[in-house]
Amino acid sequence: MELCLALCDYHENQSVPIATWAARDMATLACSKIADKKLSPMSKSLLLSVCAVQAPHLIFGQAFVTMAEIKSPVAQEEFLLWMKAFAMEFGAGAIGPGLNDSVVFLLEVS
């Protein structure tokens, strides 16, 4: 995950979007480790970093696909906390076309 964060930082500093496939893979990795106590902060940070270098709605879409497979309440709670952090940092409008998927996800986990 540290390598992924470094790649995101590099792309952000160069103002170049990261490849879509890489961003999706990074989102999958981050979501799969979001419930791990040691890796949760890094996972959330990675998700935010990927959103800075690729369209957030793509990251949300991949995250929702990954989170649908993870039924752990801890993982879902951590993901909801990340969604809150995303909204505070980027604004809810940054979700764009992923807003519908966000509402569906929120209804499913609540």
PyMOL commands that set and color helices and strands:
alter all, ss='L'
color gray80, all
select helices_A, chain A and resi 2-14+20-32+40-53+56-69+73-90+92-109
alter helices_A, ss='H'
color red, helices_A
deselect
rebuild
show_as cartoon
